[in-house]
Amino acid sequence: DLFAAVEPILPSLREDDIVVWVLGSGPYPPGVVALQELLDAASEELEPEDVWQPPDLNDTCLYIFTSGTTGLPKAARVSHLKSIMCLSFYELVGASSRDVVYLALPLYHMAGSL
């Protein structure tokens, strides 16, 4: 829904080697990654474990954007271990895909994003 706001600055983003990923119906200009097409084409089969298992659980899994409560807004590193620990909370409380989780934290807060 917000792609129209980004489209005018696509040339400058490309100059800075910034890739724009979009989830939604296209068509999109060349250089924009249409995630829905990739998801539709993705196999249901799992890759072998050695492809997706990290060599070290303390390696970086993802970066989240922090709101800057302890300084300026910045990217914060989240390890594979931390993300697994966050996900295990749902198993701990017996949550399932039928449950609805209401989130009071901003999605850029780690507890909200994971």
N, C-alpha and C positions, 0 to 999 in steps of 0.2 A: 504493500500500500504506500510505502514511503519512497519507492524507487524514483518517482518523478522529482523528488527533492534532490536526489543525488545525480540524476542524469545530466544536468547542465555542467557539473564539474568533473564528469568522467575523463575528459582529456587531461586535466591537470592531475587527476589521481593516477592515470596511466603513466604520466611523466615521472611520478614519484614511485613507480612500481607497486602501487596499491591495487590489490585485486578486490573487486566487488562481487560478493556472493549474494544471490537473491533466491528467496523461496517464494514461489508464486507463479501464476501463469504468465508466459511471455507474450510475444517475442521480446528478446533483449538484444541490445547492440553487441557486436563482436567484442570479445574480451571480458564480458560479464559472465560469471559462472552461474548457470541456472541449476540450482540444487535439486529442484523437483524432478528434472529430467534424469539426473544422476541417481536419485533415490528410486525412481521407477525402473531404471535399468539395472539396479543392484541385485545381486544374487541373494537368495535366501540362505544359501549354504555358508556355514562359518568357514573362515580361513583356518589353515593349520595353526596350532597354538604358538609355534615359534614366530609367526608373522605378527601376531597382535600382543603377545605377552612381553611386557617391558623387561629388559635385562636387570634393571634395578628399580624396585618400587619407590625409591627416593628420587628417581628421575622426574623431571617436569612432565606432568600430564597436560596441564592447561594453564592459561593465565586468565585471571579475572580482573575486571576494572574495579578499583576501590574508589569510594566516594571522597577520600581525602580527609577523613576524620582525624588522622594523625599527621596531616601535612597536605601537600598537593595531591590531587587525584593521580593515580598511577596504576600500572599493571602489577599484580601480585601473583607470584608463582604458587601453584598448587601441585603437589606431588601425586603420583599414582596412589600411594598409600593413603594419603589424606582423602582423596576422592572415594576410594573403596571404603574407608571408615565412615564417611558421610552416607554413602549408599547403604551400608549395613544397618544404619539406624532404622530404615524402613522394614528390614527383615526382623530386627529386634522387637519392633512394636506390632509385627504381624500384618503389615500393610500389604495390599494386593492391588492389582490393576483396576479393581472395581471401586477402590477408595478415591475420594476427592480430598486433596490437600490444599488448604487455604494458607496462603503465605503472606505474612504481614511485613516481611523484610524486603527491601529493594532487591531486584535480581542481580545487581552488581555487588551485593554483599555475599560473601562466600556461603553463609548459611542459607541464603536465599537462592543462590544460583545452583547449588548442588542438592 
